[in-house]
Amino acid sequence: MQIQFLDAPVASSARLAARLVNQDAVPADLEPVLAEAAKMARFSGKAGQMFEGFAERDGKVVRVVLAGIGAADAKDRKGAIEKAGAAIVAKYLTSGETALTLDVTGAGLSAEEAAAALLGAVLRAWRHDVYRTKLTDDKKPSLSEIALAGAPEGTKALWAVEQAVAAGVAFTRELVTEPANTIYPETFVERCQAKTEGTGLKIRVLDEKEMAALGMGSLLGVAQGSVRPARLLVMEWLGGAEGEKPVAFVGKGVTFDTGGISLKQPAGMEDMKWDMGGAGAVAGTMLALALRKAKANVIGVCGLVENMPDGKAQRPGDVVTSMSGQTIEVINTDAEGRLVLCDALTWVQREYSPAKIVDLATLTGAIIASLAHEYAGLFSNNDDLAAALSAAGDASGDRLWRFPMGPAYDKQLDSAIADMKNVGSRFGGSITAAQFLQRFIENGTPWAHLDIAGTVWSDKPGATWDKGATGFGVRLLDRFVRDTAEG
């Protein structure tokens, strides 16, 4: 989506003209017939309301859209403005209109709020039509340009930052949407290398031989049943003070998960192409940070594997040795994400000694049973870190809900023949998964685990996304970095 800023008020003859309207404040300069029609349609500017009418301007028929943004003192005014921008684009993306003028004159928006309207619009415009060959014209996106008029001073500079975040979200959605025959460990790396070229982001890649030498038997055990070799992708952004300990983001990147020998049910297995959503979120975040030149030191690590059930695949009952030296009895090969993450967590701690760690993973179906698709689960060993992430979630819209942890749950992981099992009982599965990961956190490093299984993909459109990949996690982590690492 191309964005431009108009110094003068929007042209009255614009073919598609939209205005953001405060509650009970229909613009006084609106044509009387439009104002009366809006009143008859009970449009009052409430958040979420939209009105469409037509008027003759300069001898041309113009489509006029009013989008409500609610009361000026509403608690989530910025969110309402973002959703209004998204709703306009959702309605007209395939309408045949190619350009939209969005006039915020008189709405009393701050620069941050005006940028939010554009962010919502751009996020909602994202589509992945690479494999569609028979779209009819009325189903093809036509809207490709938005001109913003009446924006307050500073909006353009703020938009440069939000545009970087939007690019990160789009990249995450791209990775999560692509099928597993296109995105697998090697091509995930290649896609990241191509997307980040020229941004200043440094990329390192560990292959299976290097990981074996480091003792990553847990991660490699998951990958051994696939012809696709595993990779550990490392992305470095060092934009902060020299020598300052970095923040580390670690993502689960199971590019396809059959369950291995503990095979999943066939129905719905196609969804398991997005079992790399945690790694996708980390990659998108690192791109966003690099594009906006974040003043922080951040390391992104993605453990990339494919979990397949061939004759070389690990079996239930096998014992593997993790990089930490701890041994794991693999009770269920479909609880593979934690086996990938534990080695990635050990590696990043020993390589970078990060100040804090956040891992993201589509880890358990149990989290969906608990939270449906509204929140991601938050688990942490540090109250300050948990509070900062929760605040970032509320501010960004990628919301989190904290769960308890404790020794009572930890006991479920005791093994009769190894240091631990990879699963507990069928109850509290999200918590015992977090307890497993916590065993690999060293020296009391502040750590949080985000179980995002219910939020990376949606079967219905949301405010800022269509059906499919949501891009969850990028805005959350970017906001977290702004709040805690950039000062």
WOURPE-V352513 format. One line per field, one symbol per residue. psi: psi as a letter, one per 20 degrees, with the letter a starting at -180 (. if undefined). A space follows every 50 residues. Layout:
psi=???
This chain:
psi=pppqpphrqqphjphopqqppqpklpphjqphhgghggghjkpjjqpiqq pprqrppkjqppppppppjaqhjqglgghhgghggghgghhjgkiiqhqp poojpiikqrhhhhhhghggggghipqnkhjoikprhiipphpippppqj qrpiggghhhghhgghhgghgghgghhqriigorgghggggggghjpiii pppqppahghhghikmhgghhhiijqioqqqoppppomjappipprpppp ppmohpoiibhmprqhpihhijhkjkhghghgghghgggghjlpmqoppp pooorpoqlaiiqqqpiqpqprhiiqqponhoiilhhhhghhhhggghgh hilqhqppqpqmgqhhhhhgjckhqqpppqjohgggggggghgghiinqq ppqqqrhhhhhijpqiiahrriqbriqkhhghghhghhijpqkkppqqpo okhiiiqpiqqagjqapbphjphghghghggghhii.
